[in-house]
């Protein structure tokens, strides 16, 4: 994966969603986990490369988000006192 400047996009969070149908026939997207992910997420390496294993045939949506957009808690420095 490459960024807008053409450089390798390292540390990009990837999530894989599969199109599925509900019992009443509505189309929906479901987050999928796969053999090399944690909770359905993985990251690109320092070369911008990623691999997804154990995905069954079907129609998918791959979502890529920069690390900065992740909502995970990060340490915040304490103000100087």
KELUMBA-616226 format. One line per 10 residues: number of its first residue (from 1); for each residue y, z, x of C-alpha. Coordinates in nm, 4 decimals. Each point is the difference from the previous one (the first is absolute). Layout:
BEGIN
NUM = Y:Z:X ~ ...
//
This chain:
BEGIN
1 = 0.0000:0.0000:0.0000 ~ 0.3453:-0.0840:0.1290 ~ 0.3469:0.1239:-0.0887 ~ 0.3001:-0.2177:-0.0918 ~ 0.0880:-0.0345:0.3700 ~ -0.3489:-0.1328:0.0809 ~ -0.1035:0.3124:0.1937 ~ -0.3269:0.1797:-0.0728 ~ 0.0437:0.2393:-0.2937 ~ -0.1717:0.3170:0.1155
11 = -0.0385:0.3068:-0.2188 ~ 0.0196:-0.1886:-0.3298 ~ -0.1772:0.1816:-0.2848 ~ -0.2392:-0.2203:-0.1969 ~ -0.1530:0.0633:-0.3412 ~ -0.2524:-0.2213:-0.1760 ~ 0.0040:-0.0289:-0.3786 ~ -0.2598:-0.1846:-0.2058 ~ 0.0748:-0.1725:-0.3270 ~ -0.2228:0.1364:-0.2724
21 = -0.0184:0.0059:-0.3787 ~ 0.0146:0.3070:-0.2217 ~ -0.2370:0.0530:-0.2913 ~ 0.2531:-0.1543:-0.2389 ~ 0.0386:-0.3094:0.2188 ~ 0.3318:0.0806:0.1684 ~ 0.0300:-0.1044:0.3624 ~ 0.0718:0.2817:0.2450 ~ 0.0199:0.0709:0.3718 ~ -0.2218:0.2699:0.1518
31 = 0.0428:0.1429:0.3497 ~ -0.3203:-0.0639:0.1948 ~ -0.1446:0.1936:0.2863 ~ -0.2073:-0.1723:0.2627 ~ -0.2170:0.0986:0.2909 ~ 0.2717:0.0294:0.2655 ~ 0.2766:0.1558:-0.2107 ~ 0.1157:0.3460:-0.0892 ~ 0.0812:0.0236:-0.3710 ~ 0.0348:-0.3769:-0.0214
41 = 0.2609:-0.0256:0.2753 ~ 0.0008:-0.1272:0.3545 ~ 0.2587:-0.0887:0.2620 ~ 0.0571:-0.2978:0.2254 ~ -0.0567:0.0645:0.3693 ~ 0.2488:-0.0578:0.2831 ~ -0.0754:-0.3745:-0.0184 ~ 0.0646:-0.0174:-0.3762 ~ -0.3728:-0.0467:-0.0613 ~ -0.2068:0.1537:-0.2794
51 = -0.3535:-0.0402:-0.1278 ~ -0.1445:0.0824:-0.3381 ~ -0.3757:0.0517:-0.0278 ~ -0.2323:0.0343:-0.2973 ~ 0.2058:-0.1907:-0.2568 ~ -0.1962:-0.1610:-0.2801 ~ 0.0895:-0.3457:-0.1332 ~ 0.2854:0.0021:-0.2478 ~ 0.3729:-0.0480:-0.0427 ~ 0.2168:0.2388:0.2040
61 = 0.3595:0.0864:0.0769 ~ 0.0784:0.1209:0.3530 ~ 0.3163:0.2120:0.0173 ~ 0.1732:0.0563:0.3351 ~ 0.2674:0.2670:0.0447 ~ 0.1890:0.0971:0.3154 ~ -0.0823:0.3461:0.1357 ~ 0.3535:0.1192:-0.0814 ~ -0.0616:-0.0524:-0.3725 ~ -0.2980:0.2348:-0.0110
71 = 0.0567:0.3032:-0.2184 ~ -0.2024:0.2395:0.2142 ~ 0.1790:0.3139:0.1087 ~ 0.1550:-0.0080:0.3444 ~ 0.1401:0.2898:0.2018 ~ 0.3753:0.0418:-0.0348 ~ 0.1894:0.1587:0.2886 ~ 0.1640:0.3319:-0.0782 ~ 0.3803:0.0026:0.0135 ~ 0.1546:0.1549:0.3108
81 = 0.1076:0.3581:-0.0630
//
